[in-house]
Amino acid sequence: MTLTGPQAQRAPERPSPPGGRRVPPGPPPWAAPSLFKKLATDRIALMSLAATYGDAARLSIGPKTLYFFNHPEHAKHVLADNSGNYHKGVGLVQARRAIGDGLLTSEGDLWRKQRRMIQPVFQNKRISQQAGVIAKEAANLVDRLRSHAGGEPVDVVQEMTSLSLGVLGRTLLDADLGAFSSIGHSFEAVQDQAMFELVTLSKVPMWVPLPKQMRFRRARKELQRIVDHLVADRLARTGESGDDVVSRLIGSTQQEADPRVGRQRMRDELVTLLLAGHETTASTLSWTFHLIDGHPEVRERLHAEAVEVLGDRLPVYEDLHRLRYTAMVVEEVMRLYPPVWMLPREAQGDDEVGGYHVPAGSDVLISPYTLHRHPAFWDAPDRFDPDRFDPDRPANRPRYAYIPFGAGPRFCVGNHLGMMEATFVIAMVARELRLAKVPGHKVVAEPMLSLRVRGGLPMTVQSAGDTRVPRPRVGSATRGT
């Protein structure tokens, strides 16, 4: 569904307030009940509704007034040029109660301190050294999927979540997260609570014994137990130090004057990393296999490239630039289904965006989902076409028309690791297996903190066909092979 365009019917602008400041157009005040319903039941459709008013729209929902901006220049201004005027907004504010003041939700000096602490873990040199770990985790995934060949369907979302948690634990935490089977369920409860507070536009006191609240309290306690275990395990390794996140956090938070503040900061940052570090990649991979199944020509090109580049071995870091078409597929998947579908901000002071006045305290929404489908910058925006990211083809679009990892100072610190993981996994699965959706199963997007596949993605597993190569030799992946 194309979300905006010059052909869309545009509503007249609202009357300008005193002083001649322009106010974006939008639904009339009496449309608030229907908008509130869409906020609760179909947030993607709400973005579509806003886009029908043009590249700038103003939505009044109860006590909230949301300013929706949908042009690359708007995104550039809010996320980069004037980013100091914008703090995290709706949705992430509600998530703070669950995940605390980690890198995803913190602001100001605390955020800068956290960013400086974690940045070295994501440097290219260190990430390149993790390629073998990712390849082995991907090989384990292929083995698990192969065990279902010709049998009952497997939930691809669940498999990609397990994979991403395994990669996260091995590459960033130096830990085996497979021992904590409750992580996925705990984050489900956390996100449900954050979205509940968002759609009700209220903060229900934690002592209210609603079933959702009680589930959330249990989940928050379980996540704290997990991160406390990770820290205790690292401290128990006497004489051992490392450059992983847990080691760096221990060193950083031990410098806090108040030990209680240090312990809470460590918990917040680890919980945030566990959430943001696995769900976005798992979502991207799930959407990838959904789209590949509907486009046999893409699947065949992926298979051919994987066989040509990898042969019967595991991928190494140097293969990233050789798996060119695979990377194009990942980029196109993130265009259609960006893992972070909404970038909410709150204006700290008065501003002007696209010629429209934005009062201090306003909630401002930038949506990669709608930007990535804007027909002024994308030909056939709803079509799955990886060739649009061919590096030999001129892009002819503004830089901020494509922001799957955000933009500005808060550009995703883990983008390189996520791209390597997705590229390796897709290549290795496509080389050996073919995943097919269960007939009749409806695939629906669920916009939570990330853009997930609602209710899982059951798929059957088959051999890639007559051109299937032998099982890769796990010990054969050496640098430069």
C-alpha positions in Angstrom: 0.0 0.0 0.0 1.5 3.3 -1.1 1.4 5.6 1.9 1.8 9.1 0.4 2.1 10.9 -2.8 1.1 13.9 -4.9 -2.1 12.2 -5.9 -3.3 11.8 -2.3 -6.2 14.1 -1.3 -4.7 16.8 0.9 -6.7 18.4 3.7 -6.5 22.1 4.1 -4.0 23.5 6.6 -5.4 24.4 10.0 -5.8 28.1 10.7 -2.5 29.7 11.7 -2.1 30.7 15.3 -1.4 34.3 16.3 1.9 35.4 14.8 1.3 33.7 11.4 3.0 30.4 12.3 1.9 27.6 10.0 0.2 24.5 11.5 0.2 21.2 9.6 -3.1 19.8 8.3 -4.7 16.8 9.9 -7.9 15.1 10.9 -10.5 17.2 12.6 -10.9 17.1 16.4 -14.0 14.9 16.2 -11.9 12.1 14.5 -10.0 11.5 17.8 -12.0 8.3 18.8 -11.2 6.6 15.5 -7.5 7.7 15.7 -7.4 6.4 19.3 -8.7 3.0 18.0 -6.0 2.9 15.3 -3.3 3.7 17.8 -4.5 0.7 19.8 -5.1 -1.8 17.0 -3.2 -0.8 13.9 -0.3 1.7 14.4 0.9 1.1 10.8 -2.5 2.2 9.5 -2.3 5.3 11.7 0.9 6.3 9.9 -0.9 5.7 6.6 -3.7 8.0 7.7 -1.3 10.7 8.7 0.5 10.4 5.3 -2.7 11.1 3.4 -2.4 14.7 4.6 0.9 15.2 2.9 4.5 15.1 4.2 3.4 16.9 7.4 0.4 16.1 9.5 -0.9 17.0 13.0 -2.9 14.3 14.9 -4.8 15.2 18.0 -5.5 12.1 20.2 -6.8 12.7 23.6 -4.3 14.8 25.6 -1.6 14.1 22.9 -0.9 16.1 19.8 1.4 14.2 17.4 3.4 15.9 14.6 4.1 13.5 11.8 6.8 14.4 9.3 7.5 12.3 6.3 10.1 13.9 4.1 13.9 13.2 4.0 14.6 16.8 4.8 12.3 16.6 7.8 14.1 13.5 9.1 17.5 15.2 8.6 16.4 18.2 10.6 14.9 16.3 13.5 17.4 13.4 13.8 20.6 15.2 12.8 20.8 18.9 12.2 18.8 19.9 15.3 19.0 16.6 17.2 19.9 18.5 20.4 16.4 19.9 20.6 14.8 16.4 20.5 14.7 13.7 23.2 13.2 10.3 22.9 9.4 10.4 22.6 6.3 8.3 23.0 6.8 4.6 23.2 10.4 4.8 24.3 9.3 7.0 27.2 6.9 4.2 28.3 9.7 1.6 27.7 11.9 3.3 30.2 9.9 1.9 33.1 10.7 -1.6 31.9 14.3 -1.3 30.6 15.5 1.7 32.6 18.0 4.3 31.4 20.0 2.2 29.0 21.5 3.4 25.7 18.1 3.2 24.0 16.2 5.5 26.3 18.8 7.7 28.2 19.5 11.3 27.3 22.2 14.0 27.7 25.4 13.4 29.6 24.4 9.9 30.6 23.7 8.8 27.0 27.0 10.3 25.9 28.8 8.4 28.7 27.1 5.2 27.7 27.9 5.6 24.0 31.6 6.2 24.7 31.7 3.1 26.9 30.1 0.8 24.4 31.4 2.2 21.1 34.8 0.3 21.1 33.0 -3.0 21.3 31.5 -2.3 17.9 34.6 -1.1 16.1 35.2 -2.8 12.7 38.4 -4.5 13.8 36.7 -6.2 16.8 33.6 -7.1 14.8 35.6 -8.6 12.0 37.1 -11.0 14.6 33.6 -12.2 15.5 32.9 -13.5 11.9 33.8 -17.1 12.8 31.5 -17.0 15.9 28.6 -15.8 13.8 29.3 -18.4 11.0 29.3 -21.2 13.5 26.0 -20.0 15.1 24.5 -19.8 11.6 25.8 -23.4 10.9 24.0 -24.6 14.1 20.8 -22.9 12.8 21.1 -24.7 9.5 21.5 -28.0 11.3 18.4 -27.3 13.4 16.4 -26.4 10.4 17.6 -29.4 8.4 16.4 -31.7 11.2 12.8 -30.5 10.2 13.2 -31.2 6.5 10.2 -33.0 5.1 8.5 -32.8 8.5 6.3 -30.5 10.5 6.6 -26.7 10.0 9.1 -24.8 12.1 8.5 -21.3 13.5 11.0 -19.2 11.8 10.6 -16.3 14.1 11.4 -18.4 17.1 14.4 -19.9 15.3 15.8 -16.5 14.3 15.3 -15.2 17.8 17.3 -18.1 19.2 20.0 -17.5 16.7 20.2 -13.8 17.4 20.4 -14.4 21.1 23.2 -16.9 20.5 25.1 -14.4 18.4 24.6 -11.6 20.9 25.8 -13.7 23.8 28.9 -15.0 22.0 30.0 -11.8 20.3 29.2 -9.0 22.8 28.7 -10.6 26.2 31.1 -13.6 26.1 28.2 -15.7 27.6 25.8 -18.5 26.6 22.4 -17.0 26.6 20.9 -20.3 25.6 20.8 -21.2 29.3 18.1 -18.5 29.8 15.0 -19.7 28.0 12.9 -17.1 29.7 14.4 -14.1 27.9 12.0 -14.1 24.9 8.9 -14.4 27.1 10.2 -11.7 29.4 10.7 -9.2 26.6 7.2 -10.0 25.2 5.8 -8.9 28.6 8.0 -5.8 28.6 6.9 -4.7 25.1 3.3 -5.5 25.8 3.4 -3.1 28.8 5.2 -0.4 26.9 2.6 -0.5 24.1 -0.3 -0.7 26.6 0.9 2.5 28.2 1.3 4.1 24.8 -2.1 3.3 23.5 -3.9 4.2 26.7 -1.8 7.4 26.9 -1.4 6.8 30.6 1.0 5.3 33.1 -0.9 2.8 35.3 0.7 2.6 38.8 2.7 -0.6 39.2 0.7 -1.7 42.3 -2.5 -2.0 40.3 -3.1 -5.8 40.1 -4.0 -6.0 36.4 -2.9 -9.3 34.8 -0.7 -7.4 32.3 0.9 -5.4 35.1 1.6 -8.6 37.1 3.1 -10.3 34.1 5.3 -7.2 33.5 6.5 -7.2 37.1 7.5 -10.8 36.9 9.3 -10.2 33.5 11.2 -7.2 34.8 12.3 -9.2 37.9 13.4 -12.1 35.7 15.5 -9.9 33.4 17.2 -8.4 36.4 18.0 -11.9 37.6 19.5 -12.7 34.2 21.8 -9.7 34.0 22.8 -10.1 37.7 23.8 -13.7 36.8 25.9 -12.5 33.8 27.7 -10.0 36.0 28.3 -12.4 38.8 29.6 -15.0 36.4 32.1 -12.5 34.9 33.3 -11.4 38.4 33.8 -15.0 39.3 36.3 -15.5 36.5 39.3 -14.3 38.6 42.2 -12.9 36.7 40.2 -12.8 33.5 39.5 -9.6 31.7 38.0 -8.9 28.3 36.8 -6.2 25.9 33.2 -7.5 25.8 30.3 -5.4 27.1 30.0 -7.0 30.5 33.7 -6.4 31.3 33.5 -2.8 30.1 30.3 -2.2 32.1 31.9 -3.6 35.3 34.8 -1.3 34.9 32.7 1.7 34.1 30.0 1.4 36.7 32.5 0.6 39.5 33.6 4.2 39.1 30.2 5.5 40.3 30.4 7.2 43.7 27.2 5.4 44.8 27.4 1.6 44.3 23.6 1.3 44.1 23.6 3.7 41.2 26.4 1.7 39.5 24.5 -1.6 39.9 21.3 -0.1 38.5 23.1 1.5 35.6 24.7 -1.9 34.8 21.3 -3.6 34.9 19.7 -1.0 32.7 22.4 -1.1 30.1 22.5 -4.9 29.9 18.7 -5.3 29.7 18.7 -2.7 26.9 21.4 -4.5 25.0 19.6 -7.8 25.4 16.4 -6.3 23.9 17.9 -4.2 21.1 20.7 -6.6 20.3 18.6 -9.5 19.3 15.1 -8.5 18.3 15.9 -6.2 15.4 18.1 -8.8 13.6 15.6 -11.6 14.3 12.8 -9.5 12.8 14.8 -8.6 9.7 15.7 -12.3 9.2 12.1 -13.4 9.6 10.8 -10.8 7.1 13.6 -11.9 4.7 12.5 -15.6 4.6 8.9 -14.5 4.2 9.7 -12.3 1.2 12.1 -14.8 -0.4 9.5 -17.5 -0.4 7.2 -15.2 -2.5 10.0 -14.4 -5.0 11.6 -17.6 -6.4 13.9 -15.6 -8.7 15.4 -13.9 -5.7 15.8 -17.3 -3.9 17.6 -18.8 -6.9 20.0 -15.9 -7.2 20.8 -16.1 -3.4 21.4 -19.8 -3.7 23.7 -19.4 -6.8 25.7 -16.6 -5.1 26.2 -18.6 -1.9 27.4 -21.7 -3.8 29.8 -19.6 -5.9 31.2 -17.5 -3.1 31.2 -20.0 -0.2 31.5 -23.4 -1.9 31.2 -25.9 1.0 32.8 -23.9 3.7 31.7 -21.4 6.3 31.8 -17.7 5.5 34.7 -15.5 6.7 34.8 -11.7 7.2 36.3 -11.1 3.7 33.2 -12.7 2.1 31.0 -9.8 3.1 31.9 -7.8 0.0 31.6 -10.9 -2.1 28.1 -11.7 -1.0 26.9 -8.7 -2.8 23.4 -9.7 -3.9 22.8 -11.1 -0.4 23.5 -7.7 1.1 21.2 -6.1 -1.5 18.4 -8.4 -0.3 19.0 -7.4 3.3 18.9 -3.7 2.5 15.6 -4.1 0.5 14.0 -6.1 3.3 14.9 -3.3 5.8 13.4 -0.8 3.3 10.0 -2.6 3.3 10.1 -3.7 6.9 12.6 -1.6 8.9 13.2 -3.2 12.2 12.8 0.2 13.9 9.7 1.4 12.2 9.2 4.6 14.2 11.6 7.2 15.6 9.6 9.2 18.2 11.0 12.4 19.6 9.8 15.2 21.9 10.7 18.8 21.1 12.5 20.4 24.0 12.0 23.9 22.6 10.0 25.6 19.8 11.2 24.6 16.4 10.2 24.8 12.7 10.2 21.7 10.6 9.4 21.9 6.9 8.0 25.4 7.4 5.6 24.3 10.1 5.7 25.4 13.7 6.4 22.8 16.3 5.8 24.0 19.9 8.0 22.9 22.8 6.8 19.7 24.4 5.3 18.4 21.2 5.6 14.7 20.2 7.3 14.4 16.8 7.2 11.2 14.8 9.6 10.2 12.0 8.7 6.8 10.5 11.3 4.9 8.4 8.4 2.6 7.4 6.6 5.4 5.5 9.8 7.2 4.4 11.0 4.0 2.8 7.7 3.8 0.8 7.5 7.4 -0.3 6.7 7.3 -4.1 8.6 10.6 -4.7 11.8 8.8 -3.8 11.2 5.1 -4.6 9.9 3.6 -7.9 7.1 1.1 -7.3 7.7 1.5 -3.5 5.6 -1.5 -2.5 7.5 -3.9 -4.8 10.2 -6.2 -3.4 13.2 -5.4 -5.6 16.7 -5.9 -4.2 18.3 -4.6 -7.5 17.4 -1.1 -6.4 20.3 -1.4 -4.0 22.8 -2.5 -6.7 25.9 -0.4 -5.9 26.5 0.0 -9.6 23.1 1.7 -10.1 22.8 5.4 -9.2 20.5 5.8 -6.2 19.0 9.2 -7.2 17.4 9.7 -3.8 18.2 11.8 -0.8 20.4 10.4 1.9 17.6 10.5 4.5 15.1 8.7 2.3 16.6 5.4 3.7 17.3 5.2 7.4 16.9 1.6 8.6 19.5 2.2 11.4 18.3 5.7 12.3 20.3 8.8 11.7 22.3 11.5 13.4 24.1 11.0 16.8 21.8 8.1 17.7 22.6 6.1 14.6 22.5 2.4 15.6 25.9 1.5 17.1 25.4 -2.2 16.1 24.6 -1.7 12.4 27.8 -3.4 11.1 27.4 -6.5 13.4 23.7 -6.8 12.4 24.5 -6.6 8.7 27.2 -9.3 9.0 24.9 -11.6 10.9 22.0 -11.2 8.5 24.2 -11.6 5.4 25.9 -14.8 6.7 22.7 -16.4 7.9 20.7 -15.7 4.7 23.6 -17.0 2.5 24.1 -20.2 4.5 20.4 -21.0 4.7 19.8 -20.2 1.0 22.8 -22.4 0.0 21.3 -25.6 1.5 17.6 -25.1 2.3 14.4 -23.8 1.0 11.8 -22.4 3.5 8.2 -22.3 2.4 5.3 -20.7 4.2 2.4 -22.8 5.3 -0.5 -22.4 2.9 -3.2 -20.2 4.3 -1.1 -18.6 7.0 -1.5 -14.9 7.0 1.6 -12.9 7.7 0.9 -9.6 9.5 3.2 -6.9 10.7 3.1 -6.1 14.4 4.6 -2.7 15.2 6.0 -3.0 18.8 9.4 -1.5 19.8 10.5 -3.3 16.6 8.5 -4.3 13.5 7.8 -8.0 14.1 5.9 -10.7 12.4 2.7 -11.2 14.5 2.1 -14.6 16.0 5.2 -16.3 14.4 6.0 -17.5 10.9 5.4 -21.3 10.4 7.4 -22.6 7.4 8.3 -26.0 6.0 11.9 -26.9 5.3 13.1 -28.5 2.1 16.4 -29.2 0.4 17.6 -26.4 -1.8 17.4 -28.8 -4.7 19.6 -30.8 -6.9 22.4 -28.2 -6.6 22.6 -28.6 -2.9 26.3 -28.7 -1.8 27.8 -30.9 0.9 27.4 -29.9 4.6 30.0 -27.2 5.3 33.1 -28.2 7.2 32.8 -26.3 10.5 36.6 -26.3 11.0 37.4 -25.1 7.5 36.6 -21.4 7.9 39.9 -19.7 7.9 40.7 -16.0 7.2 41.2 -15.3 3.5 39.9 -18.7 2.3 
